[in-house]
Amino acid sequence: MQAFAAPLLMAVTLGAGAPAFAATTAHAPAHAAASSGVTSDIRCLLTMALLSQDKTRQQPALIGTYFFAGRINARAPGIDLPAAVKAEEAKFTKNDLQPELTRCGAMIQAAAANLRNSFVGPGGPPPAAPGAAPAPAPGPVAPPAAAPK
C-alpha cells in the first residue's frame, strides 16, 4: 500500500476537531492488534493516513496523526520515520484498517479524556485555591497628614 505518503502529508496539513473522532470509532468492533511499542504507533499513524482520505474524517485524522507522531518521537527519538513507515506499510492490509482504527481511536479517546480531567476533573471544575484576599484596587492617594506641632 504505497499510497500512504500523500494522505499522511495531507493529514498533517489540515485543521483539527476532537468530537468527530469519537463518532468515527464509537461503533467499530473491538479487535486488538498484535503490535506493540513503536511498531504499534506506526500502524496507528498509517491508520490515520488512511482515515484522512475520507474528507469527513480529515480533522480527526489530523488529531491522530499528531498524537501518534508525538508518541513515536517520545519512544524513539531520532527514528528514521520514513523508513519505519515504509517497512510497516508493506505489511498493512485492507483487513487491518478497522481493527487498527478501533484500537488507535480508543487510545486517542482515553488520552483526550485524561487531558480534560487534568484541567476540569471528573467532578467538575477545581475548587478555588485558598490564599490571601485580593489586593485592593489602586485609588487616589491621600497626601500624608501633617505632623502635629
Steps between C-alpha positions, in 0.01 A plus 500: 500500500732770374225766499557605862752781449264754340210440743737521797633833377144617441398395852782703648399815315128504586304650791395302814175407678468245785124429508505350152764247603276352767228454241737320261603238755196458723338214305809317379544136609752441775804323350849519643810520287797284583738795467669675788720801564616715213373254241152526649516879482622490140202278412276761658673774301429302182140460611468876546639550148232272360233666713598838355399383153137537607429874489255471792773349716797719412488705819493203739772339289719805558450472875605136479797585282636747753425267789685202353784706354558634851495151650744371239734794556488448877559125479767507230667840467694522175308215333518490123124547475471473120682164504300375798171601335596332172596179680170483686301618198616191309330279761181706537194353326149621435376256766722672759326835469190450714672321791777760500249784485323354802822449697658832409178697542455363852852614588430854378166516679657383828780756470251778422284405801808494722603843375151643558493355851838650581356846439141458611500183707238227484272682749505844342723803522764507773421694819637850540852500633534616860709808541514861602220734413557694182687824531280809508465685177723806472318822574582859571786538739439743787787731586674411822347662805690793638686419814368684809718783624 
